[in-house]
Amino acid sequence: MTLYGLKACDTCRKALKALDGRDVAFVDVRADGVPPETLAGWIAKLGPDALVNRRSTTWRGLPEAERAQAETAQGAAALLARHPALMKRPVTVAGGALHVGWDSGVRAALGL
């Protein structure tokens, strides 16, 4: 299982704590980045709206021209590559399944 997020994100910390004892690889998207082909695959599977956090302070600080990029898959991938904190998190890849966020549905899908 791989968890993508930010070390400083409270939700990512909660997820890591809940997954303690399992074989989890953590990828800090700001420090380590996400390979472009991985981002493109996620967006192709889920759509740009599922990954771009439009409620974040990073989003509110973006100029309108950059925000408009999030409407297309290719633009959203480029935007997330430049601004990793815009990604909804955590993104969990487990057994071929892709989960975004840390709500009760994701926890149930992961057996928690």
C-alpha positions in Angstrom: 0.0 0.0 0.0 1.2 3.5 -0.8 -0.1 6.7 0.7 0.6 10.0 -1.1 0.3 13.2 1.0 2.1 15.8 2.9 4.1 15.2 6.1 2.5 18.3 7.7 -1.1 17.4 6.8 -3.2 16.5 9.8 -5.4 14.1 7.7 -2.3 12.3 6.3 -1.0 11.9 9.8 -4.3 10.4 11.0 -4.2 8.0 8.0 -0.7 6.9 8.8 -1.5 6.4 12.4 -4.6 4.4 11.6 -2.5 2.2 9.2 0.2 1.7 11.7 1.4 -1.9 11.7 0.6 -2.4 8.0 3.1 -2.3 5.2 2.6 1.3 4.0 5.0 3.4 1.9 4.5 7.1 2.4 5.3 9.5 -0.4 5.5 13.2 0.5 4.2 14.8 -2.7 5.9 18.1 -2.0 9.4 16.6 -1.2 9.3 13.6 -3.4 6.8 14.5 -6.1 4.5 12.2 -8.0 5.6 10.9 -11.4 3.8 12.6 -14.2 2.5 9.3 -15.6 1.1 8.4 -12.2 -0.8 11.8 -11.9 -2.1 11.4 -15.4 -3.3 7.9 -14.7 -5.1 9.1 -11.5 -6.8 11.9 -13.4 -7.8 9.7 -16.3 -9.4 7.3 -13.8 -11.0 9.8 -11.4 -11.2 13.1 -13.3 -9.6 16.4 -12.4 -12.3 17.3 -9.9 -11.5 14.3 -7.7 -7.9 15.4 -7.2 -7.8 19.2 -7.2 -8.7 20.7 -3.9 -10.6 23.8 -4.7 -11.1 24.7 -1.0 -7.4 25.0 -0.1 -5.6 28.2 0.6 -3.2 27.4 -2.2 -6.2 27.3 -4.7 -7.5 30.6 -3.4 -4.1 32.2 -3.9 -3.8 31.2 -7.6 -4.5 33.6 -10.4 -7.7 32.9 -12.4 -5.6 31.8 -15.4 -4.0 29.0 -13.4 -7.3 28.0 -11.9 -8.7 27.6 -15.4 -6.1 24.9 -16.1 -7.8 22.6 -13.7 -10.7 22.1 -16.0 -8.8 19.7 -18.3 -7.0 16.5 -17.4 -3.7 17.7 -18.9 -4.0 21.1 -17.2 -4.9 19.6 -13.9 -1.8 17.3 -14.0 0.4 20.2 -14.8 -1.1 22.3 -12.0 -0.7 19.5 -9.4 2.9 19.0 -10.5 3.6 22.7 -9.9 1.6 23.0 -6.7 1.5 19.6 -4.9 -0.4 21.1 -2.0 -3.4 21.4 -4.3 -3.9 17.7 -4.3 -6.7 16.3 -2.2 -5.1 14.0 0.3 -4.2 11.5 1.1 -4.3 9.4 -2.0 -4.0 5.8 -1.2 -3.1 3.0 -3.6 -3.9 -0.4 -2.2 -4.3 -3.6 -4.2 -4.9 -1.8 -7.4 -7.6 0.4 -5.9 -7.3 4.1 -5.8 -8.8 6.1 -2.9 -8.8 9.9 -2.3 -9.4 11.4 1.1 -9.8 9.8 4.5 -13.6 9.5 5.1 -15.5 6.5 6.4 -15.9 5.0 3.0 -12.1 5.0 2.4 -11.4 3.6 5.8 -14.0 0.8 5.3 -12.5 0.0 1.9 -9.1 -0.4 3.5 -10.6 -2.6 6.3 -10.4 -0.1 9.1 
